[in-house]
Amino acid sequence: MAVVNTHDFWKLLLKSNLLPKERCQQLHESFKQHAGGDADSKKLAKWLIGESAITPYQARVLLGGKSGPFQLGAYRLIDRVDSGPLAGAYHAEHIESGHPVLLHKVPKMTIADAPLWAVVQQQIRSRCATPHPHLWRCFELFEIGGNNFFLATEEPTGNPLQESRPGPGQPVPAADCARLVRQATLAIDRLHSMGIIQGNLTPDALWLEANGNLKVMNNPLDLPQAADWSKADEATLRRADYSAPELATPGTPPTRLSDVYSLGCILFDLLTGNPPFAGGDLNQKFSRHAAEPVAQAPQIPPQMFQTLAYMMAKSPTVRYQTAGDVANALGALVDPSQLNPPVVTAPATLGAYMQSLPQVTPPPSATPPQGMPQHFSPPTAAPFPGAPGMPMPGAPGMPMPGAPPMMPGYGAPPMATPVATPVAAPVAAPVATPVGAPVAAAAVPGAIQGESRATSLAERARKKKQVKRITQLVVLAILAIGMGGAGIWVLQNMPGENGDVADNDPTPVTVDPSNPPTIPGGGGNTNPPPTPQTGGEMPVQLIADDQQTLWASPTQGAAITLEGLPSGVKSVLTLRVDDLTGSEAGRKALEALGPQFNAAWKGWETTSGFSWSEVETATFGYGPTTPAAQPTIVVRLKGPTNLMSKWGGAQSVGQAPSQYFKLGAWSFYPLPTESGRGFAMGADSDIAAIAATGGAAPTLPLEMEQLRRSSDDERTLNLLFDARYLQSPQSPLSSGALAGLKEPVGWFLGDMIQAGLVSCQLDATNCYTEGRFIGSLAAEPFGLAESLRARILGGSKLVANTIAQLGPTPYWQSLGGKFPTMLEFAHKFARTGADGKQAVINIALPSYAAPNLLAAAELTISASTSGSGAAGPTAVAGGGGGANDQSVEGKLKKKISLAFPQNSLDFAMRDFGDELGAPVKLLGGDLQLDGITQNQQIRQFNMMDQPAEEVLIALLMKANPVTTVTAPNEADQKLVYVIAPDPENPDGDKVILITTRAQAAKKKYELPAPFQLKK
């Protein structure tokens, strides 16, 4: 019942607990003097609002005869939103911190539907745990009074994007359109990575903040559903303006690709002022979506139109396949200074509010995790090159590195035929952190994603320098076995007691052909698995090998600890030294590293006063201030030791508990928590800082910390790094013995990776390698993993060409010839997946793969630097054309390999020319006359070991503006190539010119046969 007198209003106000009793009494006395005895409740309410004692919303509730509630848990209700996109939400204030929020009541019907409610809770948890600068922020889900749930979100600033536009039907400048839609796309990409589809994506879902930052207003309470097109209301028609054509079928739910289409419609709307197919009824709208091409309005720049055309392709398979692809394409059209989100000053109340919230961790993927098969046994048909039976350095009759060349047939026994090992059944084993199969359909083997134009530039520069191509071999070999050689380079960079290292002879490497590999996971145990009848654990379930699901992990250790490292560390290497020195497999891997490693080994023992046989684990840390030759090393010994007895004559610095010791160029700090079993050694400045903190573990950058938590301290090796640091001038790759690795490491990682964790487990039977990488916001994890896997295969082609040009000895030619095959084998047994936002790639190989890969890499370096033998002939791949046919026509008949996830036409042509070894020139003026830009994007390209002409034709068809072309001899295939002299040098040699069909006819160029029109 409505309240009509002031007496009842005051009673309700006291009951509501909005104000304390004393405050109500003061206000009551003041109102009596102001109103002169007037008892009108509405006048009282208006006066209290003017005194800022209550809000208009609170006044309405009290005048309606209710005392609230005005407090929901830790929040005080301020107002209710009655209209607009936020209608039904409550403006509220966190009582303790004073932070403003919006509260959204969860509908009862949602809670009553158990499966639906479970999905909603998972989405809320994902949204609360992973904020994004372009997503409406969610804070917490809380319950009040039993089965009444509310979602707390941020209170947005600014206005809906539609209200911020110049006016109805008015276009927005193209530069602003690219920036705004890219920001929206980054938000959608984040949602998709959580398994969330936006669904009803229109400009009404976009909010423009006062600083120019755009946010997508995704409410996790609103699950995407198939539209009910039977309603002919205004909202339904507006949704149809931005819906993909495949959604016209009743009951069809929205998908990631329909979200991409909707983003294209929004981009068109912003550019032109109207949706692409506005007007008409529902059927007319969808008919136009399905059949009518997108209009190239004059407000749309040509380069942007090409991106728009792919976003709004009629067929979902032709569209950009991820929102991340769209963000990459739009990023090239945005001013670089505006690529990052605007700097935002957080409200003073936010910190205290966030501290009051419960900690939320992201839920597992929405896709049920599948069992991860352990396919560790070697294949029957193709044993690993260098397996038992294949000679290694040091075997009887085989020369050691640096030995005189041997003539064929003298001293070298014939190669034994490897014995195929039976393939054991793959099994699914429990793992610490299961990684499920990706949500998307299985990728085509060899497809790669996540590479950028900068990566292409780095790769092209790398190819121009043979010596840098050599160093790539080391990277590929090391990465193939978990970067096991990373410790080599760290040690080789460390000076001995006098700043020098001894030159020791390498120890021969041998392999035991009687010890075939077995399936890991049980420590190499080949006994039958336990059963309930025998009192053991249940046997694991056999599953089929789908050639894609990630290998199961053979270890399940805890996360690595960084105790004893300095603050600011950006690269960490952990080694279980005892696993290497105390096992046959580990010793073989170490021995395969050659004489430089042995010298570095002895140098460290001299410097530290300890033998490696006394060490259990060693952790190496690098940071921006770490000297390149003096990393911080945390050593944990096998047992308690009198450390000072090892550091005789050391100078004491400081007082306990911050006391440390200085000996020559190195300083040492006994770790208080290790009781004589551990110490840190390094540069004096780093050790002093470590001692001041008592050896406490440093705080890592966010991405590195996330990867550290995913690490496994039972692995033989863990390498955790900040990818941006590795490419900085302060990193150990910028000088000294490591400098040669900087460019190939940059080539392998690309510019999409922010941090990585590479680990290796080496035991008597198996070599298991795992790489985890976190990319930029635009990098889709599964695609990023596929990109890295493809580089292993691409690198094997470069390795083959390099070895052929080294002029190797007969022995080295035999072993070196197997090196590329080893990498191809590693690629074959690599698996990719995604774990949250981490890209995962792992490889399962037999244990003898480690020494073979390391020996091959070490010998390749030795051969390339020692000049062993005369330069051999350049390798010629493929047939046709003849090995001596160096004409452009002849080169086009030879086979090449080219793969990238996305590249512009001009950069793709330059890469093609580098691979071909012939000049390729784009006639930009010709292309512009047909509305084609040199920045035309080519996506998901992957052709390995194919005739160069076929590769070129495929590139031009991919870049063709008409996407319906199926053959190069169609009239709509506008892009063509011709072989003719460069127009700027008519008297010069012939080159490959990229032009258009129309301009080729006008200039009377003869088209190659594949492009000649059908008769």
ZARO-558855 format. One record per residue (C-alpha): z, y, x. Coordinates in steps of 0.2 Angstrom, whole numbers. Example, Ala and Ser with C-alpha at 12.3 -4.5 7.8 and 13.67 -1.06 7.14 Angstrom:
BEGIN
39_-22_62
36_-5_68
This chain:
BEGIN
0_0_0
-5_17_6
10_28_12
11_45_3
27_53_9
34_57_26
50_47_23
40_30_22
29_36_36
44_39_48
51_22_43
35_13_48
33_23_64
51_17_69
47_-1_65
31_0_75
40_3_91
27_16_96
40_28_100
59_27_104
71_32_90
77_47_100
59_53_102
56_51_83
71_61_79
65_75_90
48_75_82
56_74_65
66_90_67
51_99_75
40_94_60
53_100_47
52_117_55
33_117_56
30_110_38
44_120_29
49_104_19
31_98_15
32_79_13
13_75_14
11_60_25
-7_64_30
-1_82_36
13_73_46
0_61_54
-12_75_58
3_85_66
8_70_76
-9_67_83
-10_85_88
7_82_98
-1_67_106
13_57_100
1_44_91
-18_41_91
-30_43_76
-31_24_75
-12_22_75
-11_35_61
-24_26_50
-14_10_52
3_18_47
-5_28_33
-12_11_26
6_5_25
7_-6_40
18_-5_55
5_-13_67
5_-23_77
1_-10_91
6_-21_105
-3_-37_110
6_-45_125
6_-33_140
-6_-21_131
-3_-6_119
-17_-3_106
-24_14_107
-39_14_95
-52_3_87
-71_5_90
-79_5_73
-98_7_77
-110_4_91
-112_-11_103
-93_-12_106
-89_-12_87
-73_-22_83
-65_-20_101
-49_-11_103
-46_3_116
-30_-2_124
-18_2_139
-9_-10_150
9_-5_148
15_-9_165
1_-1_175
-7_11_162
-24_4_166
-36_6_151
-46_-9_145
-55_-15_129
-48_-30_120
-59_-42_110
-52_-54_97
-59_-72_98
-65_-77_81
-55_-91_73
-71_-101_70
-74_-101_88
-57_-108_92
-58_-121_78
-74_-128_86
-67_-138_101
-84_-141_111
-89_-122_108
-72_-116_112
-72_-126_129
-88_-118_134
-82_-101_129
-67_-103_140
-77_-109_154
-88_-94_153
-73_-82_152
-66_-90_167
-82_-89_177
-84_-70_172
-66_-66_176
-66_-75_193
-83_-67_200
-85_-49_196
-102_-41_199
-106_-22_202
-120_-23_188
-110_-34_175
-98_-29_162
-81_-34_170
-69_-47_162
-51_-47_167
-42_-60_157
-40_-71_142
-23_-72_134
-14_-79_119
-3_-70_106
8_-78_93
0_-96_94
-19_-98_93
-23_-80_93
-33_-76_108
-40_-60_115
-51_-56_130
-48_-40_141
-63_-32_148
-66_-15_157
-68_0_147
-86_6_151
-89_24_156
-105_33_153
-116_28_138
-128_15_132
-145_16_142
-154_20_126
-143_36_123
-147_41_141
-166_41_140
-175_57_139
-179_54_120
-187_42_108
-204_36_115
-201_46_131
-205_36_147
-193_35_162
-200_39_179
-206_23_188
-195_24_202
-179_25_191
-187_10_181
-188_-1_196
-170_4_201
-162_1_184
-171_-15_180
-168_-22_197
-149_-19_194
-150_-28_177
-160_-42_185
-146_-44_199
-133_-46_185
-144_-58_175
-146_-68_191
-128_-69_194
-125_-75_176
-139_-88_178
-130_-94_194
-114_-97_183
-124_-107_171
-124_-93_158
-140_-87_148
-140_-69_142
-151_-74_127
-153_-59_116
-158_-47_130
-164_-30_124
-161_-12_130
-145_-12_119
-137_-24_131
-138_-11_145
-125_2_149
-128_17_161
-113_23_170
-110_42_174
-114_38_193
-131_31_188
-125_13_190
-132_1_177
-122_-14_169
-127_-28_158
-115_-29_144
-113_-48_143
-99_-54_132
-94_-72_136
-88_-73_117
-106_-72_112
-115_-88_117
-134_-88_117
-141_-96_102
-158_-99_94
-163_-84_84
-164_-85_65
-181_-78_62
-180_-80_43
-170_-64_43
-182_-49_41
-169_-36_45
-171_-22_58
-160_-31_71
-171_-47_70
-187_-37_72
-180_-27_87
-175_-44_95
-192_-50_93
-199_-35_103
-191_-42_118
-192_-61_115
-203_-73_125
-217_-81_115
-210_-99_117
-195_-93_107
-205_-90_91
-203_-109_87
-188_-110_75
-173_-118_84
-179_-115_102
-164_-109_112
-166_-95_125
-168_-100_143
-167_-92_161
-186_-90_160
-185_-81_143
-172_-70_150
-185_-66_164
-198_-62_150
-186_-50_141
-182_-41_157
-201_-38_158
-202_-31_141
-187_-19_145
-196_-13_160
-212_-10_150
-202_-1_137
-193_10_150
-210_14_159
-220_18_143
-207_23_130
-210_8_118
-209_-11_119
-225_-19_124
-230_-26_107
-221_-14_95
-226_-13_77
-231_-25_64
-221_-39_56
-212_-54_64
-228_-65_64
-239_-51_71
-226_-47_85
-226_-65_91
-244_-67_90
-246_-53_101
-233_-59_113
-242_-76_114
-260_-70_116
-262_-51_119
-262_-46_138
-250_-33_144
-257_-16_143
-259_-7_159
-253_10_154
-256_25_165
-238_27_168
-237_10_176
-241_10_195
-253_-4_200
-240_-12_211
-227_-12_198
-239_-19_185
-242_-34_195
-224_-38_196
-223_-34_177
-237_-46_173
-228_-60_182
-212_-56_173
-221_-57_156
-233_-71_159
-237_-81_143
-233_-98_151
-215_-100_157
-222_-110_172
-232_-95_178
-218_-82_177
-206_-78_191
-195_-94_191
-179_-85_194
-171_-68_191
-168_-68_210
-187_-68_213
-189_-53_201
-175_-44_210
-184_-47_227
-201_-41_220
-193_-25_212
-183_-22_228
-199_-18_237
-202_-4_224
-185_4_226
-180_18_238
-171_9_252
-157_22_250
-154_16_232
-154_-3_234
-135_-4_235
-124_0_220
-117_18_220
-100_21_228
-87_20_214
-69_27_216
-58_14_208
-45_21_195
-28_23_203
-21_11_190
-34_-3_194
-24_-10_209
-8_-12_200
-16_-19_185
-26_-33_195
-10_-38_204
-2_-41_187
-16_-53_182
-15_-72_185
-26_-78_199
-42_-86_192
-53_-98_201
-71_-101_196
-73_-117_186
-84_-131_191
-103_-130_187
-107_-132_169
-118_-147_174
-107_-163_176
-107_-167_194
-116_-183_198
-111_-196_210
-118_-192_228
-126_-208_235
-122_-212_253
-140_-217_260
-134_-218_278
-144_-233_283
-160_-231_292
-176_-234_283
-185_-251_285
-202_-244_289
-198_-229_300
-183_-231_312
-177_-215_320
-188_-211_336
-177_-215_351
-167_-229_342
-160_-244_352
-175_-252_361
-183_-235_365
-179_-230_383
-167_-215_386
-164_-205_402
-154_-216_414
-160_-232_407
-166_-245_421
-183_-241_427
-183_-223_419
-182_-207_429
-168_-195_427
-172_-176_423
-180_-168_438
-185_-185_446
-202_-186_454
-216_-190_442
-220_-208_439
-237_-215_437
-241_-225_421
-237_-243_423
-226_-241_439
-207_-242_436
-207_-239_418
-206_-254_407
-216_-256_391
-208_-248_376
-199_-261_365
-203_-262_347
-188_-256_337
-180_-268_326
-179_-263_308
-161_-262_301
-159_-269_283
-156_-255_271
-139_-256_262
-137_-251_244
-133_-233_242
-116_-230_235
-107_-215_227
-91_-211_236
-77_-199_231
-78_-182_240
-66_-168_242
-78_-155_233
-91_-164_223
-108_-155_223
-118_-159_207
-137_-159_206
-144_-142_202
-146_-136_184
-165_-133_187
-178_-146_187
-180_-155_204
-189_-145_216
-205_-151_224
-201_-159_241
-205_-146_254
-204_-131_243
-195_-117_250
-187_-101_243
-177_-86_249
-187_-80_264
-192_-62_264
-205_-50_273
-193_-47_287
-192_-66_290
-211_-67_291
-212_-53_304
-199_-61_315
-208_-77_314
-225_-69_318
-217_-60_333
-209_-77_339
-226_-85_339
-233_-73_351
-221_-77_365
-221_-95_372
-204_-94_380
-196_-89_364
-205_-104_355
-197_-115_368
-179_-109_364
-183_-113_346
-183_-131_350
-165_-131_355
-160_-123_338
-170_-135_328
-162_-150_338
-145_-143_337
-146_-139_319
-152_-156_315
-136_-164_322
-124_-150_316
-127_-138_330
-117_-150_341
-123_-141_357
-116_-124_352
-101_-128_362
-112_-131_377
-118_-113_377
-100_-106_375
-95_-116_389
-110_-112_400
-106_-94_397
-88_-96_404
-86_-92_423
-75_-104_433
-61_-99_444
-72_-89_456
-84_-84_443
-96_-98_447
-99_-116_441
-102_-132_451
-119_-140_450
-115_-158_446
-128_-172_443
-130_-178_426
-122_-195_420
-135_-207_414
-137_-209_396
-138_-227_388
-138_-234_371
-132_-251_364
-146_-259_355
-133_-272_349
-124_-259_338
-134_-255_323
-129_-241_311
-119_-245_296
-115_-235_280
-101_-223_284
-87_-218_273
-76_-233_278
-75_-229_297
-89_-241_300
-81_-255_292
-93_-268_286
-81_-279_277
-83_-282_258
-75_-268_248
-58_-271_241
-57_-276_223
-43_-276_210
-40_-295_213
-37_-292_231
-25_-278_228
-36_-264_235
-45_-250_227
-59_-251_215
-76_-253_223
-87_-238_222
-102_-238_210
-119_-242_216
-132_-229_211
-150_-227_215
-157_-215_228
-166_-201_220
-171_-194_237
-163_-177_232
-145_-179_228
-134_-173_242
-127_-187_254
-109_-190_251
-97_-184_264
-89_-197_276
-74_-186_278
-61_-177_267
-51_-166_278
-42_-150_275
-49_-133_279
-50_-128_297
-36_-116_303
-39_-100_313
-21_-98_319
-22_-90_337
-38_-81_335
-39_-62_335
-43_-50_321
-61_-46_318
-67_-63_323
-85_-66_316
-90_-83_324
-79_-98_325
-83_-115_333
-70_-129_331
-72_-145_341
-62_-161_340
-63_-164_359
-55_-181_358
-68_-187_346
-81_-183_359
-73_-189_375
-64_-204_367
-78_-212_358
-94_-220_365
-105_-210_353
-97_-194_358
-99_-197_377
-117_-201_374
-120_-185_365
-111_-175_379
-120_-185_393
-137_-181_385
-134_-162_387
-139_-163_406
-132_-156_422
-128_-138_415
-116_-145_403
-107_-155_416
-105_-140_427
-98_-129_413
-86_-144_408
-79_-144_426
-78_-125_426
-67_-124_410
-55_-137_417
-53_-127_433
-50_-111_423
-38_-118_411
-28_-130_422
-31_-144_409
-43_-159_409
-53_-161_393
-45_-178_392
-28_-169_388
-36_-159_374
-36_-164_355
-45_-149_348
-53_-133_354
-58_-118_344
-69_-104_350
-69_-87_342
-81_-72_345
-80_-55_337
-88_-38_340
-76_-33_355
-76_-51_363
-84_-51_380
-99_-62_380
-93_-73_394
-75_-74_388
-72_-80_370
-55_-83_363
-51_-101_364
-37_-110_355
-33_-126_363
-22_-140_355
-16_-153_366
-13_-172_363
6_-170_367
19_-157_372
16_-150_390
25_-138_401
12_-125_400
19_-114_414
17_-129_426
-2_-128_423
-2_-109_426
7_-107_442
8_-89_449
3_-82_432
9_-64_428
21_-62_414
16_-48_402
28_-41_388
44_-48_381
47_-63_369
41_-66_356
25_-56_361
26_-62_379
10_-69_386
3_-73_404
-11_-67_414
-20_-77_427
-35_-70_436
-48_-64_423
-40_-74_409
-24_-72_399
-14_-86_390
-3_-85_375
8_-101_370
7_-103_351
25_-102_345
21_-115_331
14_-128_343
30_-131_353
21_-133_370
5_-142_362
-6_-126_359
-11_-110_367
-24_-96_366
-34_-90_381
-46_-76_382
-48_-58_387
-32_-48_390
-35_-36_375
-38_-50_363
-23_-60_369
-12_-45_368
-17_-42_350
-14_-61_346
3_-61_354
8_-45_344
5_-55_328
13_-71_334
-4_-80_333
-6_-77_314
-23_-82_307
-34_-67_305
-41_-61_289
-60_-65_287
-74_-57_278
-75_-63_260
-90_-74_263
-83_-82_279
-67_-85_270
-75_-94_256
-84_-105_268
-69_-108_278
-60_-115_262
-75_-127_260
-73_-133_278
-67_-150_284
-56_-151_299
-59_-170_301
-77_-166_306
-82_-167_325
-88_-150_324
-87_-134_313
-97_-118_316
-92_-104_305
-102_-88_307
-106_-71_300
-125_-71_300
-126_-52_301
-115_-52_317
-126_-65_325
-140_-53_325
-130_-38_330
-130_-31_348
-112_-36_350
-115_-54_347
-115_-67_361
-133_-70_357
-138_-53_363
-135_-56_381
-132_-69_395
-136_-87_393
-136_-86_374
-149_-72_373
-164_-83_371
-156_-90_355
-156_-74_345
-173_-74_339
-175_-92_334
-158_-92_326
-164_-76_316
-180_-85_312
-171_-101_305
-158_-91_295
-169_-77_289
-162_-61_282
-155_-68_265
-140_-77_273
-124_-68_275
-113_-81_281
-114_-100_286
-104_-115_290
-113_-129_300
-103_-145_303
-106_-162_311
-97_-179_310
-101_-191_324
-94_-208_324
-99_-225_331
-113_-228_318
-118_-212_310
-122_-194_313
-118_-183_297
-123_-165_297
-119_-152_283
-124_-134_282
-116_-122_269
-123_-105_267
-120_-90_256
-134_-78_254
-136_-61_247
-135_-57_228
-154_-60_226
-153_-77_235
-153_-92_223
-142_-105_232
-153_-121_228
-169_-112_233
-160_-105_249
-156_-123_254
-173_-129_251
-180_-115_262
-169_-120_277
-174_-138_275
-192_-134_275
-190_-124_291
-185_-141_300
-202_-148_295
-212_-132_299
-203_-132_316
-208_-149_321
-227_-143_320
-223_-129_332
-213_-142_344
-228_-153_345
-240_-138_350
-227_-132_363
-225_-149_371
-243_-152_372
-245_-135_382
-231_-139_394
-241_-151_405
-227_-164_405
-225_-179_417
-230_-196_410
-212_-200_406
-208_-184_398
-224_-184_389
-219_-201_381
-202_-195_376
-207_-177_372
-221_-184_360
-207_-192_350
-197_-176_348
-207_-168_334
-206_-185_325
-187_-185_327
-187_-168_318
-198_-175_304
-186_-189_302
-172_-177_301
-181_-167_288
-185_-183_278
-166_-188_277
-160_-170_273
-154_-167_256
-151_-150_247
-140_-144_233
-129_-130_227
-110_-129_226
-106_-113_216
-115_-99_226
-115_-109_242
-132_-117_247
-129_-134_254
-140_-145_265
-135_-161_273
-143_-174_284
-138_-192_287
-144_-200_303
-139_-215_314
-127_-211_328
-140_-213_341
-150_-198_334
-137_-186_342
-140_-191_360
-159_-192_357
-161_-175_349
-150_-167_363
-159_-176_377
-176_-171_370
-171_-153_368
-163_-152_386
-178_-160_394
-190_-148_384
-181_-133_391
-181_-141_409
-200_-145_408
-203_-127_402
-194_-118_415
-197_-129_430
-216_-129_428
-218_-148_429
-236_-152_430
-251_-142_426
-254_-135_410
-261_-147_398
-274_-145_385
-270_-135_369
-267_-147_355
-280_-148_341
-274_-153_324
-286_-161_311
-304_-166_312
-320_-157_310
-327_-143_320
-324_-152_336
-310_-148_349
-321_-136_358
-327_-126_342
-319_-109_344
-329_-100_332
-321_-93_316
-331_-106_306
-325_-120_317
-307_-115_317
-307_-114_298
-311_-133_298
-295_-137_308
-279_-141_300
-264_-129_300
-247_-128_291
-241_-112_281
-226_-111_269
-215_-97_262
-206_-94_246
-213_-76_243
-224_-64_253
-235_-50_251
-254_-52_253
-255_-42_269
-241_-51_277
-247_-68_271
-264_-64_279
-257_-59_295
-247_-75_296
-262_-85_292
-272_-77_306
-258_-81_318
-258_-99_313
-277_-100_314
-279_-90_330
-292_-79_323
-292_-61_317
-290_-58_298
-293_-41_291
-289_-34_273
-302_-21_267
-289_-11_257
-302_1_250
-312_-13_243
-296_-20_235
-291_-4_227
-307_-2_218
-303_-18_209
-285_-12_206
-278_-24_219
-264_-19_231
-261_-26_248
-243_-29_242
-249_-41_229
-235_-55_229
-239_-73_233
-224_-85_228
-219_-103_232
-233_-107_244
-232_-123_254
-247_-132_262
-243_-143_277
-257_-150_289
-271_-145_278
-289_-138_283
-287_-119_286
-301_-115_274
-291_-124_260
-276_-114_264
-285_-98_264
-293_-101_247
-276_-106_240
-268_-90_246
-282_-79_238
-281_-89_222
-262_-86_222
-264_-68_225
-278_-66_212
-274_-53_198
-281_-64_185
-268_-79_184
-279_-90_173
-291_-94_186
-292_-113_191
-306_-113_204
-312_-101_217
-330_-101_210
-325_-93_194
-330_-75_190
-312_-70_187
-308_-75_205
-309_-57_212
-301_-60_229
-313_-68_241
-316_-70_260
-331_-67_270
-335_-70_289
-343_-55_296
-341_-42_310
-327_-29_307
-334_-14_298
-325_-3_311
-334_-13_325
-351_-18_319
-356_-24_336
-340_-35_339
-337_-53_335
-336_-60_318
-319_-60_309
-312_-65_292
-313_-51_280
-303_-51_264
-312_-41_250
-317_-43_232
-331_-52_224
-339_-36_217
-338_-27_234
-345_-42_243
-360_-42_232
-362_-23_234
-361_-24_253
-373_-40_253
-360_-51_261
-364_-70_260
-350_-78_251
-343_-95_257
-349_-110_247
-332_-112_238
-333_-95_231
-351_-95_225
-352_-94_206
-355_-110_196
-373_-111_190
